[in-house]
Amino acid sequence: MISKGLLQAGASVIITARKADACREAAEELSHFGACEAAPMDINEAGARASLVERLGECGEGLDILVNNAGTAWGQEYEEYPVEAFDKVLHLNVTSVFALTRDCTPLLERAATRRPPARVINIGSIDGMHIPVVHGVGTYAYTASKAAVHHLTRHLAVELGPRGITVNAIAPGFFPSRMTDSVFEQHGEDIARNSLLGRAGEEADIAGTAVYLCARAGAYTHGTVIPVDGGTLCNQRH
């Protein structure tokens, strides 16, 4: 959704994902909306990140926008929740966000000027701002990781702002995705009721927020976390 929105706004986009076939299929589909290329690799691995940075560097003019969107979750009952889940979830959801941003910083600096700045957008979650109860399954590592992403966003903003790079996070509520398919199947009505607008998120909601953060209108927004959740955080009924 974010890639499509940026393409429609005129950006050229390179997407990366761990599964090569899925990444290439997504790039082919997105190419209907603009110039989109696939660069499949596992950003958990330092060598893969180096390869991605090298490919991005071949563009020559630096990197205008970095969207850190890779993530995973783990849901299980409290008594059975494995410690290993924290290692897996925090490594991808937090450590890789820091590592890829750090590795891409020279490219972002190359593209950055004071007006306009380069942009980093981290994808957090409202589950990093409250404790989710809709699906009734403990997601302890996920909620902790997304809270960490939000705080990391602020820390990176302190580091990168003086270099002409804005850093912000989007904290989505429930949006349809592969990660949430089963939750929607079981709890779709509860999700809608949990939002003050009575619905889940739609494509334009998340794409529009990302485009705002990358446009001139968002050039002075820095170090913030923007909930896109239909008012779920304000809902005292959940």
N, C-alpha and C positions, 0 to 999 in steps of 0.2 A: 504493500500500500504506500509506504514512504517512497520507495524507488519510483513507482508510477507517478506519484505527485511531483517529485523532483524532475523527472523526465518531462512531464507536461509543462513544467515551469521553465524548461529550456536547458536543464543540466545534462551533461553526458555522465553516465553512471557505470561504474564497475561493481558488480555484486560478487560476493564470495560466500561459499558455504562448504560444509564438510563433504556432502554427497555430490559428486561431480555431475551425475546425470540430472539430478534435481536442479542443480545450479544452472546448468546449460539450458534446461527446459524453461526455467524461469526467465533467463536472459532472452531467450527466443521470443517468449510471450511478451515481455516488456519492450522488446524492440519495436513493437507496433506504435509505441508512444514516444520514441526517441532513440538516441544512440546508447545502447546498453550492451555491455560485454560481461562474460562470465570469467571468473578467476577462481575455480574451485580449489580449496585447500582447508586444512584444519588450523585455525588461528591459535589453537592451544599450543601449537608447536613453534618453537623459536625459528626453526629453519623455514617453515611455511610463511611465517610473518615476514621474514627477510625476503623471501621470493615475492610476496605481495608488494612490499615496499619498493622492491626493484622494478616491478612491473608498473606501479604507479609513477615511479620516477621517470619512466620512459615517455610519459606524456609531456615532459619538458617544462611545463609551467607551474609545477607544484600541485598541491591538493587543496582545493577550495573548501571541501566539506568532507568530514568523516562522520559516519553514522555507526555507532557501536550497537549493533542490534542482535548479535549472537547471544543465545541464552538457553538455559535448560531448567527443568524443575524436577522435584522429587516429592511425592506425596505418600505418606504412610502413617499408620497409627503411632502415637507417642511412644508406647512401650517397646515397639519394634523398630523405631526409626534408627537406621544405621549411621554410625559416625562417618562411614565412607561417603554417604550422601553429601555431607558438608564439603569434603575434599573435592568431589566432582563438581558440585553446583557452584561453590565459591570460586573455583579455579576458572571456570568458563565465564561466569557472570560478572566476576570482579577482577580477577588477576589479568585475564585476557584484555579487558577494557583498558586497564592501565598500560599493559605491555604494548598493545597495538597503538594506542595514542602516543606513548613515548616514542615508539619506533617511527611513527608517521610525522612527528613534530617537525623535523627538518623540511619535509615537503609542505606542511601547513605553513611554516614560516616563509617558505619561498613564495607561496601564493598570497601571503598576508600583507596588507598595508593597513594603516590606521583607518582608512576609509576605502573600500569596505574591509572588514577583518575576515580571516578564515574562520570556519565554524567546526566545532565538535558537538555532536548530539549523542548523548548516551540514553539508551532506552531503559528506564527504571520500571517502576510499577507502583500503583497505589497500595499494593500489598507490602511495600516497603514503608508505608505511611500509616497503615492501620493493620489490624489482624483480620484476615479474611475468614468469614464464617459460612459463606453461601454453599460451598461444596462439602463442608464438613470433614475434610481430610487435612491432616497436619502437613503443612509445607514449610517446616521450620527453616531449612537451609535456604529455600527460595526467598522467604520474607527477609531473612537476615541479609542475604546477598543483595537484594534490591535496596534495602536501607543503606548498605555500604556503597552501592553505586551512586546514590544521591549525595552522600557525604564526599565520596571521591570526586564527584562532579564539582563540588564547591572548592575542594582542595586544588584540583587541576585548574579551576578558574583563577585562583590566586597565582599559580605558576605561569599560566599561558596568556592571561590577559595583557600583561605588559609586552608580550611578544606579538600582539595584534591578532590573537586567536580567542574567540569567544567559546565558552564551554557551558552548555546547558543540558538538562535532562528532561525528557518527557516521561511522565508517570501514567501510563494508560490504565484504564479500568478494563473491563472485559471486552475484547474484540475477537471476532472469529479468526481462528488460526489453527494450525495443526496441533499446537500445544493445548488449545482449549476445546477442541472438537468434542471430546468425551464429556467435558463439563457442561457444554451447551446441550448435549443430548439428554443429560440427566437433570440439569438444573436451569434450563433456559428460561422458564417462567420466573424462577427466583431471581435470576440475574436481572431481568427486566424490572421486577418490582424493587430491587435493591437500588436502582438508579432513580433519582428524583425526576428524570425525564422519561422514565418508563421504558427504556430500551437499552440495548447494548450499543457499543461503539460501531461506527460505520467508516468506510474507507475515507471519505472526505474529512472526517473528524481528525484522524491521525495525520493524514497527508497534509492537510491545511496547517496544522500546528508545526510540522517539520518545515514546510515551505516558508512560513512566517519567520522561523528562527534563522533561515538561510537568506532571507530577503533583506532589503534595505530597512524595512520596518523593524526587523529584529536585531539590527546591528548594535543596539545599546542594551539589549537584554543579555545578561551575563551572570553566571554563577547561580542560576535559579533552577528550580524543579517545577515543571508545569503539569498539574494533574489534568488528564483528559478522560473524565470518568462519569460525565452526566450528573455530577453532584453526589456520587456515592459516598464520598468522604464526609459529606454534611448530613447524610441520612442517619438519623438516630434510631431507625427501626431495624437496622441490620444486626 
